[in-house]
């Protein structure tokens, strides 16, 4: 079963920007109730797309540089990276189907 990778400002470039696979990054915070709602969905996606997609979480309070760099202003924010570039985003806790619809385009 695929796991969700915890990334930080220090590991972001290597884990996300230099990844050979497309990456879904969940920008979250401990105090954020919608982030806690979205967490099991993100975990399910990691398992469903194992081998085709890398899934990562970044705590915005302990690693503020990456969220600032990518202008993340609300939690949760999902950013979709391909070849080191942001190609799509979702803000807020959304159903798994909405995330998967974006992934179909990303992985096509």
ABEGO torsion letter per residue (X at the ends): XBBBBBBBAAAAAAAAAABABBBBBBBBBAABAAAAAAAAAAAAAAAAABGABBBBBBBAAABAAAAAAAGBABOBBBBBBBGGBBABBBBEBBBAAAAAAAAAAAAX
